[in-house]
Amino acid sequence: MTDGGNVVNLFEPDISVGEVLTAAAGKGLESVLVLGEMADGNMYVASSGGVSRKDALWLIEMAKVFAILGDDE
């Protein structure tokens, strides 16, 4: 899904963690927030130094919007 220049890939079938990270690394990202679930069921959260708690919350809220609305194209 593409929205206003933002590229959002959610719910892609059969894409591995490595493929997601490789694709993200090639986008020239300025800051990164990583959310994941580990094999033991615990959540993993990490960010680059440029992501404050406020920034992390904004990224999460925007991801929620994209996940709920889906692709309108």
Secondary structure, 3 states (H helix, E strand, C coil): CEECCEECCCCCCCCCHHHHHHHHHCCCCCCCEEEEECCCCCEEEEECCCCCHHHHHHHHHHHHHHHHHCCCC
